[in-house]
């Protein structure tokens, strides 16, 4: 075996097929035909002098040699991709990117930007917390590049990609193991999203939690703040289930209301021209991956 006979394309094709178990996924990702991928794998096995896959009618299974190769090349491919990103023209791009995000959704979207800071060190990212109506108006004017959250209406000319969907939960003070109904939990007070918000409009009449008018509604801007209010005895709260996953304080209970109550999509909105800049194109890929 000569190192000169290997190339990154063969190793990358092998890695994708090893992860997915079929040729089609690798063909789509690398924009090649399945037969071209198969030829790369055959040539790689010829170079190494070992069989990497057991070939079944509809799938490929790694041999012990294939398993060892996958483990060995994974860090090499990762480091190569990172190095290519650092030396590419991305480092020369300057300017700024503006992102509007609802207060509830910062924790969900921001970690997706971790790789951006090293890829585009000279591009400044401005994060702004807007209500959904403000974010849409700013995006349409061109004041921001992205807005993220829940939007009941998508204006013409903007594009939207859904990245998650969440039902709602009631958070309340109660005994562990009990399973009360929503009406038993919500008696005379309920902590909810502010009036006029897209979330509030969606659930306004759902399951009678608001309809009878007998309850005092305590408006709270974020799900995390609502948890704190419940913990202090202000009453039960209606929150996005995804926002409180693993975050409910000890001593509080959670009742997932499920899809039949209501659910909302988390979305990324942007103008079509966002793909013209490498920096904004990379952010779009990270946010929607």
C-alpha positions in Angstrom: 0.0 0.0 0.0 1.2 3.5 -0.9 -0.1 6.6 0.8 0.0 8.3 -2.6 -2.8 6.0 -3.8 -5.2 7.3 -1.1 -7.3 10.5 -1.4 -9.7 12.3 0.9 -12.7 11.5 -1.3 -12.3 7.7 -0.9 -12.0 8.1 2.9 -15.0 10.5 3.1 -17.1 8.2 1.0 -16.2 5.3 3.2 -17.1 7.2 6.4 -20.5 8.3 5.2 -21.4 4.8 3.9 -20.1 3.3 7.2 -22.3 5.7 9.2 -25.5 5.3 7.0 -25.2 1.7 6.0 -26.0 2.3 2.3 -24.6 3.8 -0.9 -27.5 6.2 -1.6 -27.0 8.4 1.5 -23.3 8.9 0.5 -24.2 9.5 -3.1 -26.7 12.3 -2.1 -24.3 13.9 0.3 -21.3 13.8 -2.1 -23.4 14.5 -5.2 -22.2 11.4 -6.9 -24.0 8.3 -8.3 -24.2 5.1 -6.1 -22.0 3.3 -8.7 -19.3 6.0 -8.3 -19.4 5.6 -4.5 -19.2 1.8 -4.9 -16.2 2.2 -7.2 -14.4 4.4 -4.6 -15.1 1.7 -1.9 -13.8 -1.0 -4.1 -10.6 0.9 -4.9 -10.1 1.6 -1.2 -10.4 -2.0 -0.3 -8.0 -2.9 -3.1 -5.4 -0.3 -1.8 -5.7 -1.5 1.8 -5.9 -5.2 0.9 -8.8 -5.9 3.2 -12.5 -6.2 2.9 -14.3 -3.3 4.6 -18.0 -4.2 4.2 -20.2 -7.3 4.1 -22.5 -6.6 1.3 -26.2 -7.5 1.7 -29.1 -7.1 -0.7 -30.1 -3.7 0.7 -27.4 -2.7 3.1 -23.7 -2.7 3.9 -22.3 -3.9 7.2 -18.8 -3.1 8.4 -16.3 -5.9 8.8 -13.9 -5.8 11.9 -11.3 -4.1 9.6 -13.9 -1.6 8.5 -14.8 -0.8 12.1 -11.2 -0.1 12.9 -10.8 2.1 9.9 -13.9 4.1 10.7 -12.6 4.8 14.3 -9.1 5.7 13.0 -10.1 8.1 10.3 -12.9 10.0 12.1 -10.6 12.4 13.9 -8.4 12.8 10.8 -11.4 13.9 8.7 -12.7 16.2 11.4 -9.3 17.9 11.8 -8.9 18.2 8.0 -12.3 19.9 7.6 -11.5 22.3 10.4 -8.2 23.2 8.9 -9.7 23.8 5.5 -12.3 26.1 7.1 -9.6 28.1 8.9 -7.4 28.6 5.8 -10.3 29.4 3.5 -11.3 32.9 2.6 -13.8 32.9 5.5 -11.1 34.4 7.7 -10.9 37.5 5.4 -14.6 38.2 5.5 -15.6 41.1 7.8 -18.7 43.0 8.6 -21.6 42.0 10.8 -24.6 39.6 11.1 -27.7 40.6 13.0 -30.0 38.0 14.5 -33.3 38.5 16.3 -34.5 35.8 18.7 -37.3 35.5 21.2 -36.2 35.4 24.8 -37.5 31.9 25.2 -35.4 30.5 22.3 -31.9 31.9 23.0 -30.8 28.7 24.8 -32.0 26.6 21.9 -30.4 28.4 19.0 -27.2 30.1 20.3 -25.2 26.8 20.9 -25.6 26.1 17.2 -23.4 29.0 16.4 -20.3 27.6 18.3 -18.3 26.9 15.2 -19.0 30.3 13.7 -16.6 32.2 15.9 -13.6 30.3 14.6 -14.7 30.2 11.0 -15.4 33.9 10.8 -13.3 35.6 13.4 -13.7 39.1 11.8 -17.5 39.0 11.5 -19.4 40.6 14.4 -22.6 38.9 15.5 -25.3 41.1 17.0 -28.0 39.3 19.0 -31.3 41.1 19.6 -34.3 40.0 21.6 -37.5 41.0 19.8 -41.1 40.2 20.0 -42.2 38.2 16.9 -43.9 41.2 15.2 -40.9 43.4 15.7 -38.6 40.7 14.4 -40.6 40.2 11.2 -40.8 44.0 10.5 -37.0 44.3 11.0 -36.3 41.3 8.8 -38.5 42.7 6.0 -36.8 46.1 6.3 -33.4 44.5 6.0 -32.3 45.6 9.5 -31.5 42.0 10.5 -30.4 38.9 8.7 -32.3 36.2 10.7 -35.1 35.9 13.2 -35.7 32.8 15.2 -38.7 31.6 17.2 -42.4 31.0 16.6 -44.2 32.9 13.9 -47.8 32.3 13.1 -47.6 34.3 9.9 -44.8 34.2 7.3 -44.8 37.4 5.2 -44.4 37.1 1.4 -40.8 37.3 0.3 -39.3 35.6 3.4 -38.3 32.0 3.7 -38.8 29.8 6.8 -37.2 26.6 7.9 -38.7 24.6 10.8 -36.1 23.2 13.1 -38.2 21.7 16.0 -41.7 21.4 17.2 -42.9 21.5 20.8 -46.2 20.9 22.7 -47.0 22.7 26.0 -46.7 21.7 29.6 -48.2 22.8 32.9 -45.6 23.4 35.7 -47.1 23.4 39.2 -46.4 22.7 42.8 -47.7 19.3 43.8 -46.9 15.8 45.1 -44.7 13.5 43.0 -46.6 10.6 41.4 -50.0 12.3 41.4 -51.6 12.9 37.9 -54.1 15.7 38.2 -56.1 17.0 35.3 -55.3 20.5 33.8 -58.5 21.9 35.4 -57.4 20.6 38.8 -54.0 22.3 38.4 -55.3 25.6 37.1 -57.8 26.8 39.6 -57.7 30.6 40.1 -54.4 31.7 38.6 -52.2 30.8 35.6 -48.8 32.1 34.4 -48.9 32.6 30.7 -47.1 34.3 27.8 -47.8 38.0 27.3 -50.9 39.2 25.6 -50.4 39.7 21.9 -47.6 37.2 21.6 -47.9 34.4 19.0 -47.9 31.7 21.6 -50.6 33.4 23.7 -52.9 33.7 20.6 -52.4 30.1 19.7 -53.4 28.6 23.1 -56.0 31.3 24.1 -59.0 29.0 23.9 -57.3 25.7 24.2 -58.8 23.2 26.6 -60.8 25.9 28.5 -57.8 27.1 30.5 -58.6 30.7 29.5 -62.1 30.6 28.3 -64.2 30.8 31.4 -62.7 34.1 32.5 -62.5 33.0 36.2 -58.8 32.8 36.4 -56.2 35.6 37.0 -53.6 35.5 34.2 -50.1 36.4 35.2 -48.1 37.5 32.1 -44.5 36.3 32.0 -42.1 36.9 29.0 -40.1 33.6 29.2 -40.5 30.0 30.2 -37.5 30.1 32.5 -38.9 33.1 34.3 -42.2 31.3 34.6 -40.5 28.4 36.3 -39.1 30.8 38.9 -42.5 32.2 39.5 -44.0 28.8 40.0 -41.2 27.9 42.4 -42.1 31.1 44.4 -45.7 30.1 44.7 -47.2 32.5 42.2 -49.3 29.7 40.6 -49.0 27.1 37.8 -47.5 28.1 34.5 -48.1 27.1 30.9 -44.8 26.7 29.1 -43.2 25.2 26.0 -42.3 21.6 26.8 -39.0 21.9 24.9 -38.0 25.0 27.0 -38.2 23.1 30.3 -36.9 19.7 29.3 -34.5 18.8 32.2 -34.9 22.2 33.8 -37.8 21.8 36.1 -36.6 22.7 39.6 -36.7 20.1 42.4 -40.1 20.1 44.1 -42.1 21.2 41.0 -44.2 18.9 38.8 -44.7 18.8 35.0 -47.8 17.8 33.1 -47.1 17.4 29.4 -50.3 18.4 27.6 -49.3 16.7 24.4 -50.0 17.5 20.7 -53.7 17.3 21.2 -53.7 20.5 23.3 -51.5 22.6 21.0 -48.0 22.7 19.6 -45.8 25.2 17.9 -42.9 25.1 15.5 -39.5 26.7 16.2 -38.4 28.4 13.0 -35.6 30.3 11.4 -36.8 33.1 9.0 -34.5 34.8 6.5 -34.5 36.7 3.2 -33.5 34.7 0.0 -30.4 36.9 -0.4 -28.9 35.5 2.9 -27.1 32.8 0.9 -25.0 35.4 -1.0 -22.5 35.8 1.9 -20.4 33.0 3.2 -20.9 34.1 6.8 -24.7 34.2 6.6 -24.9 31.0 4.5 -22.8 29.2 7.2 -25.1 30.5 10.0 -28.2 29.3 8.1 -26.6 25.8 7.7 -25.8 25.7 11.4 -29.1 26.9 12.6 -31.2 24.6 10.4 -29.0 21.4 10.6 
